[in-house]
Amino acid sequence: MPQSSAQVTAAEISRIAGVTRATVSNWRRRHEDFPVPSGGTESSPLYDLESVRAWLSARGHVSAATPSEELRTTLRLRAQGGGSGASEGLLLLVLAAAGHTREKLTAVTESPDADLVAHARRDAVTAADAVPAAAGPVRFGAGDAAVLRALYACVRDEGGQAALGVLAERELEDSAASGAYLTPAPLADLLAGLIPGSASEVLDPACGGGTLLAAAARRGARELYGQDNLPVQALRSAVSLTLTAPEAAVTVRAGDSLRADAFPDLLADAVLCNPPYGVRDWGHDELAYDPRWAYGVPARAESELAWVQHALAHLTPGGHAALLLPPATAGRASGRRVRAELVRSGALRAVIALPVGASLPLHVGLQVWVLQRPEPGGPGRTSVLFVDTAADAATGTATAAGRGGTAVTARTRGGSRSASLDWDGLTARALGAWRAFTENPDVFEGEPGVAHAVDVVDLLDDVVDLTPARLVRASRAEVDPAELSAGVDAARRSLVIAAGSLARTADWEGWSAAGASAREWRTATASDLARGGALTLLRTLPEAARARADSEGSGSGQRPEAARVVLTGSDIARGSGPTGDPAELPGDTAPVISVGDVLVRAVASGDGSMARVADEEDAGALLGLHVHLFRPDPVRLDAWFLAGFLGAEENIAGASTGSTILTVSPGRLRVPLLPLEEQRRYGEAFRHVHALRAEARRATLLAEETARLLAGGLTGGQLLPSRAPVS
């Protein structure tokens, strides 16, 4: 029986051709020879892949999909065609492929199908011996050649972690699993940083993709233990950790940690965990007499408190745990008795509230609980630390005056995606308060409205509410009234100045209607322009790619001897100068930014600008990992013209891949082909648009700051309303 032909959606056609979905829709309407749907529904048609590729090839459209996108599409098509290799085998194959040289990977991808499959079988056997979580080698068949070729190419060009992410994403979709999310790397680093000293043995009983254990490895952990209920996540974590921490002993098991603990006798130096939330079927009935419940049997609705006690049970006396938990855990009535015992025994050391958007679910402000297993005969704990970083802006403490203006510190509120948070400021605030508290809890002064140590006796009331926002609010009364009044006056004066500047900028009218219909132009991708020498595309290589570049004697740039700050994607979104830490960059491959470079964020979101032109403040900074640098030839491309079109919403959407996190493929961004003089006219208009955004951001920050100070002063008693009502 002949094998059915692979089918693709309109979205996949747009990714293959490197165009927007709107362009694909236009092709369907305007070209009579465009392939007719071969399946699907009227609202979501499917097209024969080979017919689409033939149609695109006849019009000179080569594939613009990234290697990871090619792998994602090939995996779906493989599922249609009935490929024989299990996902476990593909995950193992990533580990083996990452150990090959670039030349070897290229040779494998170019080999005939039979040789390719045979090589993959040998690699899977080799990798299975190195990963304890693997059940055994998997046989690949002839129908797997396409996906194997795409996998090797993805590892070669984007690294093993990118391939792992695509494979796990596909497996989770197939299994209809929910709640399986990666902990953002900056948040993982924060949780790992809350563990004092140097923990050698670290456990994550809900390890997911292994992000928390990888953060522990970066801090010196040498024995990593993980468990996850989803076998694909357990294997993914094992492979990922073996790649990122080859010097560590990695042991990852599949299974339900609460019902079937894979490490019942393990006492680790530290436990890091981002457990599943709101699970009612966690084993309440069969685990009612479990010895782990030393602080009380968790109620059916308190699965999070079961995870807390599971973590404490796996700690050596004096060991620390950091768990990411939903805010309801701090105040639900059903958990009052367990919370009270955690506080009374001294096991709970700190609760840190995070801003909305720090991690999934993005609409909830999560909390970090820091715990310590009491030591027999150890010191008593008389207070608990509470930190409210959620009181800061989603973009952190910002300079409201903007780049190049008078600095006025302002805080804003609101939610944002994790990539847009000021992780440097948030981490410094949380770790600073925690370290100061642990050095001497009895004399810890805290920071009004942000960090406050509360006596245990004051917490043991009828509700035992451990919500940081409520408990740090009382510390605001320590603010001096005269000092607060002066701060309000300064913020108000700056707001008046900013409002005037915004009005003047908004008064610009440098545009006119295009006529009866929108203007159209020919475009080229950034990859085409780079090949033609009109621009140079630079990036900071991740660790795996950097190692290959070093072995080949090439790289994307060179770090100067003197340490420099790093320009991050968050800096572009906030409109601030470079704020990143060069210690976070891998090796010495970061390009140095020059005036006139066009900087584009690598992660797409609706918060803040996506692109800008580097100025004197940016010059000399190092390029961050999540920023693409376009260096135009000034004789052929105007920088502001380029920035305006590269950062356009529809352009970013057409060049982005992913579901929860949208990653921008820089080579697929499109630019109109216009004469230089006309580019400069557009560039001047985009420069004004950028200035308008900056002034609006500045005025908004100052308005929020002024309102925050006024409201806090009135409710805190430091400010009084005027005696006579204002008419």
C-alpha positions as CSV (number, residue, x, y, z in Angstrom):
1,M,0.0,0.0,0.0
2,P,1.6,3.4,-1.0
3,Q,2.5,5.7,1.8
4,S,0.2,8.7,2.1
5,S,1.7,12.1,1.1
6,A,2.7,14.5,3.9
7,Q,0.5,17.5,4.4
8,V,1.2,20.9,5.7
9,T,-0.9,23.8,7.1
10,A,-0.8,27.4,5.8
11,A,1.2,28.4,8.9
12,E,3.9,25.8,7.9
13,I,4.0,27.0,4.4
14,S,4.6,30.5,5.6
15,R,7.6,29.3,7.7
16,I,9.0,27.2,4.9
17,A,8.8,30.2,2.5
18,G,9.9,32.8,5.1
19,V,6.8,35.0,4.6
20,T,3.8,35.9,6.6
21,R,0.5,34.0,6.7
22,A,-1.1,36.9,5.0
23,T,1.2,36.4,2.1
24,V,0.2,32.8,1.8
25,S,-3.4,33.8,1.8
26,N,-2.7,36.3,-1.0
27,W,-1.0,33.6,-3.0
28,R,-4.0,31.4,-2.7
29,R,-6.3,34.2,-4.0
30,R,-4.1,35.6,-6.7
31,H,-2.4,32.5,-8.2
32,E,-4.7,30.0,-9.9
33,D,-1.9,27.4,-10.0
34,F,-1.4,27.5,-6.2
35,P,-1.8,23.9,-4.9
36,V,-5.4,23.1,-4.0
37,P,-6.1,21.7,-0.5
38,S,-5.6,18.0,-0.2
39,G,-7.2,17.6,3.2
40,G,-8.2,19.3,6.4
41,T,-11.3,21.5,6.7
42,E,-12.5,24.7,4.9
43,S,-11.3,26.9,7.8
44,S,-8.0,24.9,8.3
45,P,-7.0,23.3,5.0
46,L,-4.0,21.0,4.5
47,Y,-1.8,21.0,1.4
48,D,0.4,18.4,-0.2
49,L,4.0,19.1,0.9
50,E,5.7,18.1,-2.3
51,S,3.2,20.1,-4.4
52,V,3.9,23.2,-2.2
53,R,7.6,22.8,-2.5
54,A,7.4,22.4,-6.2
55,W,5.2,25.6,-6.5
56,L,7.6,27.6,-4.3
57,S,10.7,26.3,-6.2
58,A,9.2,27.3,-9.5
59,R,9.0,30.9,-8.2
60,G,12.5,31.0,-6.7
61,H,11.4,30.6,-3.0
62,V,14.0,28.6,-1.1
63,S,13.2,27.3,2.4
64,A,13.7,30.0,5.1
65,A,12.9,27.8,8.0
66,T,15.4,27.5,10.8
67,P,16.9,24.1,11.6
68,S,14.7,23.8,14.7
69,E,11.6,24.8,12.7
70,E,12.5,22.2,10.0
71,L,12.8,19.6,12.8
72,R,9.4,20.6,14.2
73,T,7.7,20.3,10.8
74,T,9.4,17.0,10.0
75,L,8.4,15.5,13.3
76,R,4.7,16.3,12.5
77,L,5.0,14.9,9.0
78,R,6.8,11.8,10.4
79,A,3.8,11.2,12.7
80,Q,1.6,11.3,9.6
81,G,3.8,8.8,7.7
82,G,4.1,6.4,10.6
83,G,7.8,6.6,11.4
84,S,9.0,3.7,13.6
85,G,11.5,5.3,16.0
86,A,10.1,6.2,19.4
87,S,10.7,9.7,20.8
88,E,13.0,8.2,23.5
89,G,15.4,7.2,20.7
90,L,15.4,10.7,19.3
91,L,16.1,12.3,22.7
92,L,19.0,9.9,23.2
93,L,20.3,10.7,19.7
94,V,20.7,14.4,20.6
95,L,23.2,13.4,23.2
96,A,25.2,11.4,20.8
97,A,25.0,14.0,18.0
98,A,26.2,16.8,20.4
99,G,29.4,14.8,20.8
100,H,30.2,14.8,17.1
101,T,32.2,17.5,15.3
102,R,30.5,19.9,12.9
103,E,32.2,18.1,10.0
104,K,31.0,14.7,11.2
105,L,27.4,16.0,11.5
106,T,27.5,17.5,8.1
107,A,28.7,14.2,6.6
108,V,25.9,12.3,8.4
109,T,23.2,14.7,7.1
110,E,24.5,14.3,3.5
111,S,24.8,10.5,3.6
112,P,22.2,8.2,1.9
113,D,19.1,7.3,3.9
114,A,20.3,3.7,4.7
115,D,23.7,4.9,6.0
116,L,22.0,7.7,8.0
117,V,19.6,5.3,9.7
118,A,22.4,2.9,10.5
119,H,24.5,5.6,12.0
120,A,21.6,6.8,14.1
121,R,21.0,3.3,15.4
122,R,24.7,3.1,16.6
123,D,24.4,6.6,18.2
124,A,21.3,5.7,20.1
125,V,22.9,2.6,21.5
126,T,26.0,4.6,22.6
127,A,23.8,7.3,24.2
128,A,21.6,4.8,26.0
129,D,24.7,3.5,27.9
130,A,25.4,7.0,29.1
131,V,21.9,7.9,30.4
132,P,20.6,5.9,33.3
133,A,17.0,7.2,32.7
134,A,16.9,5.5,29.3
135,A,14.9,2.2,29.0
136,G,17.1,0.9,26.2
137,P,18.1,1.5,22.6
138,V,15.4,2.1,20.0
139,R,15.5,0.9,16.4
140,F,15.0,3.4,13.7
141,G,13.5,2.5,10.3
142,A,13.7,3.8,6.8
143,G,10.7,6.0,7.4
144,D,12.7,7.9,10.0
145,A,15.4,9.2,7.6
146,A,13.9,12.7,7.1
147,V,13.5,13.4,10.8
148,L,17.0,12.0,11.6
149,R,18.5,14.2,9.0
150,A,16.6,17.2,10.4
151,L,17.7,16.4,14.0
152,Y,21.4,16.1,13.1
153,A,21.2,19.4,11.2
154,C,19.5,21.1,14.2
155,V,22.1,19.9,16.6
156,R,24.9,21.0,14.2
157,D,23.5,24.5,13.6
158,E,21.6,25.4,16.8
159,G,23.0,23.0,19.5
160,G,21.6,20.1,21.4
161,Q,19.4,22.1,23.7
162,A,17.4,23.5,20.8
163,A,16.8,20.0,19.4
164,L,15.8,18.8,22.9
165,G,13.2,21.5,23.2
166,V,11.6,20.7,19.9
167,L,11.4,17.0,20.7
168,A,10.0,17.4,24.1
169,E,7.5,20.0,22.8
170,R,6.2,17.5,20.2
171,E,6.0,14.6,22.7
172,L,4.1,16.7,25.2
173,E,1.6,17.7,22.5
174,D,1.1,14.1,21.6
175,S,0.6,13.0,25.2
176,A,-1.9,15.9,25.9
177,A,0.2,16.6,29.0
178,S,-0.6,19.9,30.8
179,G,1.4,21.9,33.3
180,A,4.8,20.8,31.9
181,Y,6.7,24.1,31.6
182,L,10.4,25.1,31.8
183,T,11.4,27.3,34.6
184,P,13.0,30.4,33.1
185,A,16.7,30.4,33.5
186,P,17.0,33.7,35.5
187,L,14.4,32.4,37.9
188,A,16.2,29.1,38.2
189,D,19.4,31.0,39.0
190,L,17.6,33.0,41.7
191,L,16.3,29.8,43.4
192,A,19.7,28.2,43.2
193,G,21.3,31.4,44.6
194,L,19.0,31.2,47.7
195,I,20.8,28.1,48.8
196,P,23.6,29.2,51.2
197,G,27.1,27.9,50.7
198,S,28.1,25.3,48.1
199,A,25.6,22.4,47.9
200,S,27.1,19.3,46.4
201,E,24.1,17.0,46.3
202,V,20.9,18.6,44.9
203,L,17.5,17.1,44.3
204,D,14.6,18.3,42.1
205,P,11.6,15.9,42.6
206,A,9.6,17.6,39.8
207,C,12.6,18.3,37.5
208,G,10.8,18.9,34.1
209,G,13.5,19.9,31.6
210,G,16.2,20.1,34.3
211,T,16.5,23.9,34.4
212,L,16.8,24.1,38.2
213,L,19.3,21.3,38.4
214,A,21.4,23.0,35.7
215,A,21.4,26.2,37.7
216,A,22.6,24.2,40.7
217,A,25.4,22.7,38.6
218,R,26.5,26.2,37.6
219,R,26.9,26.9,41.3
220,G,29.1,23.8,41.8
221,A,26.7,20.9,42.5
222,R,28.3,17.6,41.5
223,E,25.6,15.1,42.2
224,L,22.2,15.9,40.5
225,Y,19.1,13.9,41.3
226,G,15.8,14.4,39.5
227,Q,12.4,12.8,39.1
228,D,9.5,13.7,36.9
229,N,6.1,12.1,36.4
230,L,6.4,12.4,32.6
231,P,8.9,9.9,31.1
232,V,9.7,12.3,28.3
233,Q,10.6,15.0,30.7
234,A,12.7,12.7,32.8
235,L,14.7,11.6,29.8
236,R,14.9,15.1,28.4
237,S,16.3,16.3,31.8
238,A,18.9,13.5,31.9
239,V,20.1,14.3,28.4
240,S,20.1,18.1,28.9
241,L,22.0,17.8,32.2
242,T,24.5,15.4,30.7
243,L,25.2,18.0,28.0
244,T,25.4,21.1,30.2
245,A,27.1,19.5,33.2
246,P,29.3,16.7,31.9
247,E,31.4,16.7,35.1
248,A,28.4,16.1,37.4
249,A,26.9,12.7,38.3
250,V,23.3,12.8,36.9
251,T,20.6,10.5,38.0
252,V,17.0,11.1,36.8
253,R,14.1,8.8,37.2
254,A,10.5,8.7,35.9
255,G,7.6,8.5,38.3
256,D,5.3,10.3,40.7
257,S,7.6,11.6,43.5
258,L,4.8,11.8,46.1
259,R,3.3,8.3,45.4
260,A,6.5,6.5,44.2
261,D,9.6,8.3,45.5
262,A,12.6,7.1,43.5
263,F,15.0,8.3,46.1
264,P,13.5,7.3,49.5
265,D,16.8,7.2,51.3
266,L,18.4,10.3,49.8
267,L,19.3,13.2,52.1
268,A,20.6,16.0,49.9
269,D,22.3,19.2,50.7
270,A,19.6,21.2,48.9
271,V,16.3,20.7,47.1
272,L,15.1,22.9,44.3
273,C,11.6,22.5,43.0
274,N,8.9,24.0,40.8
275,P,6.1,21.5,41.5
276,P,2.7,21.2,39.7
277,Y,0.0,23.5,41.2
278,G,-3.6,22.8,42.2
279,V,-3.5,19.0,41.9
280,R,-6.2,17.4,43.9
281,D,-5.4,13.8,43.0
282,W,-1.9,13.8,44.5
283,G,-2.4,10.8,46.8
284,H,-4.1,12.3,49.8
285,D,-5.9,9.1,50.8
286,E,-3.2,6.5,50.3
287,L,-0.5,8.7,51.8
288,A,-2.4,9.8,55.0
289,Y,0.1,8.0,57.3
290,D,3.2,8.8,55.3
291,P,6.2,9.6,57.6
292,R,7.1,12.7,55.5
293,W,4.2,14.6,57.0
294,A,6.2,15.7,60.0
295,Y,4.4,19.1,60.0
296,G,0.9,17.8,59.6
297,V,-1.1,15.9,57.0
298,P,-1.7,18.2,54.0
299,A,-5.4,18.7,53.1
300,R,-6.6,17.4,49.8
301,A,-6.5,20.9,48.3
302,E,-2.9,21.5,49.6
303,S,-0.7,19.5,47.2
304,E,1.8,22.3,47.4
305,L,2.3,21.8,51.1
306,A,2.8,18.1,50.4
307,W,5.7,19.0,48.1
308,V,7.1,21.4,50.8
309,Q,7.2,18.5,53.3
310,H,8.6,16.1,50.7
311,A,11.4,18.5,50.1
312,L,12.2,18.9,53.8
313,A,12.2,15.1,54.2
314,H,15.0,14.8,51.6
315,L,17.3,17.4,53.3
316,T,20.2,16.7,55.6
317,P,19.7,18.6,58.9
318,G,20.5,22.2,58.2
319,G,20.0,21.8,54.5
320,H,18.0,24.3,52.5
321,A,15.2,24.1,50.0
322,A,13.7,26.7,47.6
323,L,10.3,26.0,46.0
324,L,8.3,28.0,43.6
325,L,4.7,28.1,44.7
326,P,1.4,29.8,43.9
327,P,0.3,32.7,46.2
328,A,-2.7,30.8,47.5
329,T,-0.4,28.5,49.4
330,A,0.5,31.3,51.8
331,G,-3.1,32.0,52.9
332,R,-5.6,29.2,52.1
333,A,-7.5,28.2,55.2
334,S,-7.1,24.5,54.6
335,G,-3.3,24.8,55.0
336,R,-3.3,26.9,58.2
337,R,-2.2,24.1,60.6
338,V,0.7,23.0,58.4
339,R,1.9,26.6,57.8
340,A,1.7,27.2,61.6
341,E,3.9,24.2,62.3
342,L,6.4,25.1,59.6
343,V,6.7,28.6,61.2
344,R,6.8,27.3,64.8
345,S,9.5,24.8,64.1
346,G,11.7,27.2,62.2
347,A,11.5,25.2,59.0
348,L,10.2,28.2,57.0
349,R,12.9,30.8,56.7
350,A,11.6,33.2,54.0
351,V,8.8,33.9,51.5
352,I,9.6,36.0,48.5
353,A,6.8,37.4,46.3
354,L,7.7,37.7,42.6
355,P,6.2,40.0,40.0
356,V,3.4,38.9,37.7
357,G,5.0,37.3,34.6
358,A,8.0,35.8,36.3
359,S,7.0,32.3,35.2
360,L,4.1,30.4,33.9
361,P,1.2,30.9,34.6
362,L,2.1,34.4,33.5
363,H,-1.0,36.1,35.1
364,V,-0.1,34.9,38.6
365,G,2.4,36.5,40.9
366,L,4.2,33.4,42.2
367,Q,6.2,33.1,45.5
368,V,9.5,31.5,46.5
369,W,9.5,29.6,49.8
370,V,12.9,29.1,51.4
371,L,13.0,26.3,53.9
372,Q,15.6,24.8,56.2
373,R,15.4,21.4,57.9
374,P,15.9,22.0,61.6
375,E,19.0,20.6,63.2
376,P,18.7,18.7,66.5
377,G,20.0,21.1,69.2
378,G,20.5,23.8,66.6
379,P,19.7,27.5,67.0
380,G,16.1,28.5,67.4
381,R,14.4,30.6,64.7
382,T,12.5,33.6,66.0
383,S,11.6,35.4,62.8
384,V,10.7,34.8,59.1
385,L,11.9,37.0,56.2
386,F,9.3,38.4,53.8
387,V,10.3,40.1,50.6
388,D,7.9,41.8,48.1
389,T,9.7,42.2,44.8
390,A,6.2,42.3,43.2
391,A,6.0,45.9,44.4
392,D,8.6,46.7,41.7
393,A,7.7,47.2,38.1
394,A,7.5,44.2,35.8
395,T,10.5,45.9,34.2
396,G,12.0,46.7,37.6
397,T,13.4,50.0,38.9
398,A,13.8,52.1,35.8
399,T,15.2,55.5,35.0
400,A,12.1,57.4,34.2
401,A,13.8,60.3,32.4
402,G,15.0,57.8,29.8
403,R,18.4,57.5,28.1
404,G,20.2,60.8,28.1
405,G,17.8,62.6,30.3
406,T,17.7,63.7,33.9
407,A,17.6,60.5,36.0
408,V,14.6,60.1,38.2
409,T,14.0,56.7,39.7
410,A,10.5,55.3,39.2
411,R,8.7,52.1,39.8
412,T,5.8,50.8,37.8
413,R,3.4,48.0,38.3
414,G,1.9,45.4,36.1
415,G,2.4,42.1,34.4
416,S,4.9,41.1,31.8
417,R,6.5,38.1,30.2
418,S,9.5,36.7,31.9
419,A,11.8,37.9,29.2
420,S,10.8,41.5,29.9
421,L,11.5,41.5,33.6
422,D,14.5,43.3,35.1
423,W,15.9,40.0,36.4
424,D,19.2,41.7,37.5
425,G,17.4,44.1,39.8
426,L,14.9,41.6,41.0
427,T,17.6,39.0,41.8
428,A,19.8,41.6,43.6
429,R,17.0,42.8,45.7
430,A,15.8,39.3,46.8
431,L,19.3,37.9,47.4
432,G,20.5,41.0,49.1
433,A,17.7,40.9,51.6
434,W,18.0,37.1,52.1
435,R,21.8,37.2,52.7
436,A,21.5,40.2,55.1
437,F,18.8,38.3,57.0
438,T,20.8,35.0,57.3
439,E,23.9,36.9,58.5
440,N,22.1,38.1,61.6
441,P,18.4,37.7,61.7
442,D,18.1,39.4,65.1
443,V,19.4,42.8,63.9
444,F,18.0,42.7,60.3
445,E,16.5,46.1,59.5
446,G,15.0,45.3,56.1
447,E,13.8,47.9,53.6
448,P,10.5,49.7,54.1
449,G,7.8,48.3,51.9
450,V,10.1,45.7,50.4
451,A,11.7,43.4,53.0
452,H,10.7,42.9,56.6
453,A,11.5,40.2,59.2
454,V,8.4,39.2,61.2
455,D,8.5,37.6,64.6
456,V,7.3,34.0,64.7
457,V,4.8,35.0,67.5
458,D,3.2,37.6,65.3
459,L,2.6,35.1,62.5
460,L,0.9,32.5,64.6
461,D,-2.6,34.0,64.6
462,D,-5.9,32.5,63.6
463,V,-5.1,32.5,59.8
464,V,-1.3,32.3,59.6
465,D,-1.3,34.3,56.4
466,L,2.2,34.4,55.0
467,T,1.5,36.8,52.1
468,P,4.6,39.1,51.8
469,A,2.6,42.1,50.5
470,R,0.5,42.1,53.7
471,L,3.4,41.6,56.0
472,V,5.9,44.1,54.6
473,R,3.3,46.9,54.3
474,A,3.6,47.7,58.0
475,S,7.2,48.6,57.6
476,R,6.3,51.6,55.4
477,A,5.4,53.5,58.5
478,E,9.1,53.9,59.1
479,V,9.5,56.3,56.2
480,D,10.2,59.9,57.2
481,P,7.3,62.2,56.3
482,A,9.6,65.1,55.2
483,E,11.7,62.8,53.1
484,L,8.6,61.3,51.4
485,S,7.1,64.8,50.8
486,A,10.3,65.9,49.1
487,G,10.3,62.8,46.9
488,V,6.7,63.5,45.8
489,D,7.6,67.1,44.9
490,A,10.6,66.0,42.9
491,A,8.6,63.3,41.0
492,R,5.8,65.8,40.3
493,R,8.1,68.4,38.9
494,S,9.8,65.8,36.7
495,L,6.4,64.6,35.5
496,V,5.4,68.2,34.5
497,I,8.6,68.5,32.4
498,A,8.1,65.0,30.9
499,A,4.5,65.8,30.0
500,G,5.6,69.0,28.2
501,S,8.3,67.1,26.3
502,L,5.8,64.4,25.3
503,A,3.4,67.0,24.0
504,R,6.1,68.7,21.8
505,T,7.2,65.3,20.4
506,A,3.6,64.3,19.6
507,D,3.0,67.5,17.7
508,W,5.3,66.3,14.9
509,E,3.3,65.8,11.6
510,G,5.9,64.3,9.3
511,W,3.6,62.0,7.3
512,S,0.9,62.0,4.7
513,A,-1.7,59.5,3.3
514,A,-0.4,57.1,0.6
515,G,-3.4,57.6,-1.6
516,A,-6.3,55.3,-2.5
517,S,-4.3,52.1,-1.6
518,A,-1.4,51.2,0.5
519,R,2.1,51.4,-1.1
520,E,3.7,48.1,-2.1
521,W,7.4,47.3,-2.6
522,R,9.7,44.5,-3.3
523,T,11.4,43.1,-0.2
524,A,14.5,41.0,0.6
525,T,15.2,38.9,3.7
526,A,18.0,40.0,6.0
527,S,19.8,36.8,5.0
528,D,19.7,37.9,1.3
529,L,21.0,41.4,2.3
530,A,23.8,39.8,4.4
531,R,24.9,37.6,1.5
532,G,24.9,40.7,-0.8
533,G,27.1,42.6,1.7
534,A,24.5,45.3,2.5
535,L,24.6,44.3,6.2
536,T,26.4,42.0,8.6
537,L,24.4,39.9,11.1
538,L,26.1,39.2,14.4
539,R,25.2,37.4,17.6
540,T,26.7,36.0,20.8
541,L,27.2,32.3,20.4
542,P,25.7,30.0,23.1
543,E,28.1,27.6,24.8
544,A,27.8,24.7,22.4
545,A,28.1,26.8,19.3
546,R,31.0,28.7,20.8
547,A,32.9,25.5,21.3
548,R,32.5,24.5,17.7
549,A,33.5,28.0,16.5
550,D,36.6,27.8,18.7
551,S,37.6,24.5,17.3
552,E,37.1,25.8,13.7
553,G,39.0,29.0,14.5
554,S,36.0,31.3,14.0
555,G,33.5,33.2,16.1
556,S,31.0,36.0,16.0
557,G,33.1,38.6,17.8
558,Q,35.8,39.1,20.4
559,R,35.4,40.3,23.9
560,P,37.9,43.0,24.9
561,E,40.2,42.5,27.9
562,A,38.4,45.1,30.0
563,A,35.1,44.0,31.5
564,R,32.1,45.7,29.9
565,V,28.4,45.9,30.5
566,V,26.1,43.8,28.3
567,L,23.1,45.1,26.3
568,T,20.1,42.7,26.9
569,G,16.7,42.3,25.3
570,S,15.2,43.8,28.4
571,D,17.3,46.9,27.9
572,I,15.8,47.3,24.4
573,A,12.2,46.7,25.7
574,R,12.7,49.2,28.6
575,G,14.6,51.8,26.5
576,S,17.4,51.8,29.0
577,G,21.2,51.7,28.6
578,P,23.1,48.4,28.9
579,T,22.6,46.7,32.3
580,G,23.7,43.1,31.8
581,D,26.5,41.2,33.5
582,P,29.4,40.1,31.3
583,A,29.9,37.1,33.6
584,E,26.7,35.6,32.2
585,L,28.1,35.5,28.6
586,P,29.7,32.2,27.5
587,G,33.4,32.6,26.6
588,D,34.7,35.5,24.6
589,T,32.5,35.5,21.5
590,A,30.3,38.5,22.3
591,P,30.5,41.2,19.6
592,V,31.1,44.8,20.7
593,I,28.3,47.2,19.8
594,S,29.1,50.3,17.7
595,V,27.1,53.4,17.0
596,G,24.7,52.8,14.2
597,D,24.2,49.1,14.8
598,V,20.6,48.0,14.7
599,L,19.7,45.9,17.7
600,V,16.6,43.5,17.6
601,R,15.3,41.5,20.5
602,A,15.5,37.7,19.9
603,V,12.3,37.0,21.9
604,A,9.1,38.6,20.6
605,S,6.6,40.0,23.0
606,G,4.1,42.9,23.0
607,D,5.9,44.7,25.8
608,G,8.3,47.5,24.8
609,S,10.2,48.2,21.6
610,M,11.6,45.3,19.6
611,A,14.4,47.2,17.9
612,R,16.5,50.3,18.2
613,V,19.6,52.0,16.7
614,A,22.7,51.9,19.0
615,D,23.8,55.4,20.2
616,E,26.9,56.6,22.1
617,E,25.5,55.1,25.4
618,D,25.3,51.6,23.8
619,A,28.7,51.9,22.0
620,G,31.3,49.6,23.5
621,A,28.8,47.4,25.3
622,L,28.8,43.6,24.6
623,L,25.9,42.0,22.8
624,G,23.7,39.9,25.0
625,L,22.6,36.3,24.2
626,H,19.1,37.3,23.3
627,V,19.8,40.2,21.0
628,H,20.5,40.1,17.2
629,L,22.8,42.8,15.8
630,F,22.5,44.1,12.3
631,R,25.4,46.2,11.1
632,P,24.3,48.0,7.9
633,D,26.6,49.4,5.2
634,P,25.8,53.1,5.5
635,V,26.3,53.5,1.8
636,R,23.5,51.1,1.1
637,L,21.2,51.1,4.1
638,D,20.0,53.8,6.5
639,A,20.1,52.5,10.1
640,W,16.8,54.0,11.3
641,F,15.1,52.8,8.2
642,L,16.4,49.3,8.8
643,A,15.4,49.4,12.5
644,G,11.9,50.6,11.7
645,F,11.1,47.8,9.3
646,L,12.9,45.0,11.2
647,G,11.0,45.8,14.4
648,A,7.6,46.1,12.7
649,E,4.9,44.0,14.4
650,E,3.9,42.1,11.2
651,N,7.6,41.5,10.3
652,I,8.4,40.1,13.7
653,A,5.3,37.9,13.7
654,G,6.2,36.4,10.3
655,A,9.8,35.6,11.4
656,S,8.9,34.1,14.8
657,T,8.5,30.5,15.8
658,G,7.3,28.8,19.0
659,S,4.1,28.8,21.0
660,T,4.5,30.2,24.5
661,I,7.9,31.9,23.8
662,L,8.2,33.4,20.3
663,T,11.8,33.3,19.0
664,V,12.8,35.6,16.2
665,S,14.7,34.1,13.3
666,P,16.8,37.2,12.2
667,G,17.5,35.9,8.7
668,R,13.8,35.8,7.9
669,L,13.0,39.4,8.7
670,R,12.2,41.3,5.5
671,V,13.3,44.8,4.4
672,P,11.9,46.9,1.5
673,L,14.3,47.6,-1.4
674,L,14.3,51.4,-1.7
675,P,16.8,54.0,-2.8
676,L,19.0,55.4,0.0
677,E,17.5,58.8,-0.2
678,E,14.1,57.4,0.3
679,Q,15.3,55.2,3.1
680,R,16.6,58.3,4.9
681,R,13.1,59.9,4.7
682,Y,11.6,56.8,6.3
683,G,14.5,56.7,8.8
684,E,13.8,60.2,10.0
685,A,10.1,59.2,10.5
686,F,11.1,56.1,12.5
687,R,13.5,58.2,14.6
688,H,10.5,60.4,15.6
689,V,8.4,57.3,16.4
690,H,11.2,56.0,18.6
691,A,11.4,59.4,20.4
692,L,7.7,59.4,20.9
693,R,7.8,56.0,22.5
694,A,10.6,57.1,24.8
695,E,8.9,60.2,25.9
696,A,5.6,58.4,26.5
697,R,7.5,55.7,28.5
698,R,9.2,58.4,30.6
699,A,5.9,60.3,31.3
700,T,4.1,57.0,32.2
701,L,6.8,55.9,34.6
702,L,6.8,59.3,36.3
703,A,3.1,59.4,36.6
704,E,3.1,55.9,38.1
705,E,5.8,56.9,40.5
706,T,4.1,60.1,41.6
707,A,0.8,58.3,42.1
708,R,2.5,55.5,44.1
709,L,4.3,58.0,46.4
710,L,1.1,60.0,47.0
711,A,-1.1,57.1,47.6
712,G,1.4,55.4,49.9
713,G,2.1,58.6,51.8
714,L,-1.6,59.3,52.4
715,T,-2.5,55.8,53.5
716,G,0.7,55.4,55.5
717,G,0.2,58.6,57.5
718,Q,3.2,60.5,56.2
719,L,1.2,62.9,54.0
720,L,-2.0,64.9,54.9
721,P,-4.6,66.2,52.4
722,S,-5.0,70.0,52.1
723,R,-7.2,71.6,54.7
724,A,-9.5,73.2,52.2
725,P,-11.1,71.1,49.4
726,V,-9.9,72.0,45.9
727,S,-12.9,73.1,43.8
